Amino acid sequence: MNENKFTQGNLDFEKMNATLANPDFANWYYNEMLNKSDVNLTMDEFVNIVNTYNSTKLQ
């Protein structure tokens, strides 16, 4: 994994940590993973899932 990729992508670690600590996110994430046949995620895929949650739930 290229660690620099995440710092270059302007990833907001504070927002990411707040999302991961949110019980609503945990429930939503669990349900999302129930519907996937392949639960082996890359870091990019996981970040995309968190960003999708943030973009749909914060509107």
Secondary structure by P-SEA (a helix, b strand, c coil): ccccccccccccaaaaaaaaacaaaaaaaaaaaaacccccccaaaaaaaaaaaaaaaac
